[in-house]
Amino acid sequence: MPKMKTHKGTKARVKITGRGKVVAMRSGKRHLNYKKSGKRIRQGRVTLVIAKPEADRIKRLLPYE
């Protein structure tokens, strides 16, 4: 059976921690920031731990990570 391919779009957006959690940055910081408050932009810096059902789907896209 051939090797599975890693989904590169997912790999660029999420990271799997040492304990197997899936973390990602918050969305909504790329453009149109002039209308967003500084507080809102600062709160976007935090990483989110992805919920278990979503994390299971994401891990399937990253078989070797």
mmCIF file of the C-alpha atoms, coordinates in Angstrom:
data_MODEL
# 
_entry.id   MODEL 
# 
loop_
_atom_site.group_PDB 
_atom_site.id 
_atom_site.type_symbol 
_atom_site.label_atom_id 
_atom_site.label_alt_id 
_atom_site.label_comp_id 
_atom_site.label_asym_id 
_atom_site.label_entity_id 
_atom_site.label_seq_id 
_atom_site.pdbx_PDB_ins_code 
_atom_site.Cartn_x 
_atom_site.Cartn_y 
_atom_site.Cartn_z 
_atom_site.occupancy 
_atom_site.B_iso_or_equiv 
_atom_site.pdbx_formal_charge 
_atom_site.auth_seq_id 
_atom_site.auth_comp_id 
_atom_site.auth_asym_id 
_atom_site.auth_atom_id 
_atom_site.pdbx_PDB_model_num 
ATOM 1  C CA . MET A 1 1  ? 0.000   0.000  0.000  1.00 0.00 ? 1  MET A CA 1 
ATOM 2  C CA . PRO A 1 2  ? 1.420   3.465  -0.845 1.00 0.00 ? 2  PRO A CA 1 
ATOM 3  C CA . LYS A 1 3  ? 2.205   6.081  1.753  1.00 0.00 ? 3  LYS A CA 1 
ATOM 4  C CA . MET A 1 4  ? -0.530  8.531  2.727  1.00 0.00 ? 4  MET A CA 1 
ATOM 5  C CA . LYS A 1 5  ? -0.040  12.161 1.764  1.00 0.00 ? 5  LYS A CA 1 
ATOM 6  C CA . THR A 1 6  ? -0.027  14.979 4.296  1.00 0.00 ? 6  THR A CA 1 
ATOM 7  C CA . HIS A 1 7  ? -2.617  17.680 3.643  1.00 0.00 ? 7  HIS A CA 1 
ATOM 8  C CA . LYS A 1 8  ? -0.348  20.715 3.246  1.00 0.00 ? 8  LYS A CA 1 
ATOM 9  C CA . GLY A 1 9  ? -3.086  23.302 3.845  1.00 0.00 ? 9  GLY A CA 1 
ATOM 10 C CA . THR A 1 10 ? -3.847  21.762 7.216  1.00 0.00 ? 10 THR A CA 1 
ATOM 11 C CA . LYS A 1 11 ? -0.175  21.430 8.093  1.00 0.00 ? 11 LYS A CA 1 
ATOM 12 C CA . ALA A 1 12 ? 0.305   25.173 7.544  1.00 0.00 ? 12 ALA A CA 1 
ATOM 13 C CA . ARG A 1 13 ? -2.610  26.091 9.813  1.00 0.00 ? 13 ARG A CA 1 
ATOM 14 C CA . VAL A 1 14 ? -2.429  23.741 12.780 1.00 0.00 ? 14 VAL A CA 1 
ATOM 15 C CA . LYS A 1 15 ? 0.171   22.144 15.026 1.00 0.00 ? 15 LYS A CA 1 
ATOM 16 C CA . ILE A 1 16 ? -0.021  18.930 17.020 1.00 0.00 ? 16 ILE A CA 1 
ATOM 17 C CA . THR A 1 17 ? 1.495   19.228 20.488 1.00 0.00 ? 17 THR A CA 1 
ATOM 18 C CA . GLY A 1 18 ? 3.631   16.599 22.171 1.00 0.00 ? 18 GLY A CA 1 
ATOM 19 C CA . ARG A 1 19 ? 0.602   15.227 24.006 1.00 0.00 ? 19 ARG A CA 1 
ATOM 20 C CA . GLY A 1 20 ? -1.496  15.037 20.861 1.00 0.00 ? 20 GLY A CA 1 
ATOM 21 C CA . LYS A 1 21 ? -3.628  18.164 21.201 1.00 0.00 ? 21 LYS A CA 1 
ATOM 22 C CA . VAL A 1 22 ? -4.334  20.155 18.051 1.00 0.00 ? 22 VAL A CA 1 
ATOM 23 C CA . VAL A 1 23 ? -3.725  23.899 18.360 1.00 0.00 ? 23 VAL A CA 1 
ATOM 24 C CA . ALA A 1 24 ? -4.372  26.702 15.863 1.00 0.00 ? 24 ALA A CA 1 
ATOM 25 C CA . MET A 1 25 ? -4.227  30.474 15.777 1.00 0.00 ? 25 MET A CA 1 
ATOM 26 C CA . ARG A 1 26 ? -7.443  32.471 15.908 1.00 0.00 ? 26 ARG A CA 1 
ATOM 27 C CA . SER A 1 27 ? -8.862  33.679 12.630 1.00 0.00 ? 27 SER A CA 1 
ATOM 28 C CA . GLY A 1 28 ? -9.702  37.207 11.526 1.00 0.00 ? 28 GLY A CA 1 
ATOM 29 C CA . LYS A 1 29 ? -6.363  39.033 11.741 1.00 0.00 ? 29 LYS A CA 1 
ATOM 30 C CA . ARG A 1 30 ? -5.172  39.086 8.136  1.00 0.00 ? 30 ARG A CA 1 
ATOM 31 C CA . HIS A 1 31 ? -6.811  42.181 6.702  1.00 0.00 ? 31 HIS A CA 1 
ATOM 32 C CA . LEU A 1 32 ? -9.408  44.899 7.405  1.00 0.00 ? 32 LEU A CA 1 
ATOM 33 C CA . ASN A 1 33 ? -7.759  45.453 10.766 1.00 0.00 ? 33 ASN A CA 1 
ATOM 34 C CA . TYR A 1 34 ? -8.182  49.229 10.719 1.00 0.00 ? 34 TYR A CA 1 
ATOM 35 C CA . LYS A 1 35 ? -11.772 48.838 11.852 1.00 0.00 ? 35 LYS A CA 1 
ATOM 36 C CA . LYS A 1 36 ? -10.947 46.379 14.640 1.00 0.00 ? 36 LYS A CA 1 
ATOM 37 C CA . SER A 1 37 ? -9.982  47.558 18.107 1.00 0.00 ? 37 SER A CA 1 
ATOM 38 C CA . GLY A 1 38 ? -6.508  46.921 19.472 1.00 0.00 ? 38 GLY A CA 1 
ATOM 39 C CA . LYS A 1 39 ? -8.015  44.703 22.133 1.00 0.00 ? 39 LYS A CA 1 
ATOM 40 C CA . ARG A 1 40 ? -9.662  42.520 19.503 1.00 0.00 ? 40 ARG A CA 1 
ATOM 41 C CA . ILE A 1 41 ? -6.421  42.177 17.537 1.00 0.00 ? 41 ILE A CA 1 
ATOM 42 C CA . ARG A 1 42 ? -4.421  41.344 20.693 1.00 0.00 ? 42 ARG A CA 1 
ATOM 43 C CA . GLN A 1 43 ? -6.937  38.684 21.672 1.00 0.00 ? 43 GLN A CA 1 
ATOM 44 C CA . GLY A 1 44 ? -6.369  37.112 18.269 1.00 0.00 ? 44 GLY A CA 1 
ATOM 45 C CA . ARG A 1 45 ? -2.761  36.250 19.154 1.00 0.00 ? 45 ARG A CA 1 
ATOM 46 C CA . VAL A 1 46 ? -3.700  33.373 21.433 1.00 0.00 ? 46 VAL A CA 1 
ATOM 47 C CA . THR A 1 47 ? -3.663  29.799 20.200 1.00 0.00 ? 47 THR A CA 1 
ATOM 48 C CA . LEU A 1 48 ? -6.835  27.753 20.495 1.00 0.00 ? 48 LEU A CA 1 
ATOM 49 C CA . VAL A 1 49 ? -7.019  24.106 21.446 1.00 0.00 ? 49 VAL A CA 1 
ATOM 50 C CA . ILE A 1 50 ? -9.281  22.512 18.846 1.00 0.00 ? 50 ILE A CA 1 
ATOM 51 C CA . ALA A 1 51 ? -12.246 20.467 20.130 1.00 0.00 ? 51 ALA A CA 1 
ATOM 52 C CA . LYS A 1 52 ? -11.873 16.674 20.152 1.00 0.00 ? 52 LYS A CA 1 
ATOM 53 C CA . PRO A 1 53 ? -14.228 15.806 17.241 1.00 0.00 ? 53 PRO A CA 1 
ATOM 54 C CA . GLU A 1 54 ? -12.536 18.382 15.002 1.00 0.00 ? 54 GLU A CA 1 
ATOM 55 C CA . ALA A 1 55 ? -9.090  17.316 16.208 1.00 0.00 ? 55 ALA A CA 1 
ATOM 56 C CA . ASP A 1 56 ? -9.747  13.698 15.209 1.00 0.00 ? 56 ASP A CA 1 
ATOM 57 C CA . ARG A 1 57 ? -10.632 14.829 11.681 1.00 0.00 ? 57 ARG A CA 1 
ATOM 58 C CA . ILE A 1 58 ? -7.546  17.031 11.461 1.00 0.00 ? 58 ILE A CA 1 
ATOM 59 C CA . LYS A 1 59 ? -5.238  14.245 12.649 1.00 0.00 ? 59 LYS A CA 1 
ATOM 60 C CA . ARG A 1 60 ? -6.456  12.086 9.786  1.00 0.00 ? 60 ARG A CA 1 
ATOM 61 C CA . LEU A 1 61 ? -5.189  14.759 7.380  1.00 0.00 ? 61 LEU A CA 1 
ATOM 62 C CA . LEU A 1 62 ? -1.764  14.758 9.082  1.00 0.00 ? 62 LEU A CA 1 
ATOM 63 C CA . PRO A 1 63 ? -0.829  11.072 9.253  1.00 0.00 ? 63 PRO A CA 1 
ATOM 64 C CA . TYR A 1 64 ? 2.894   11.528 10.011 1.00 0.00 ? 64 TYR A CA 1 
ATOM 65 C CA . GLU A 1 65 ? 2.851   14.589 12.268 1.00 0.00 ? 65 GLU A CA 1 
# 
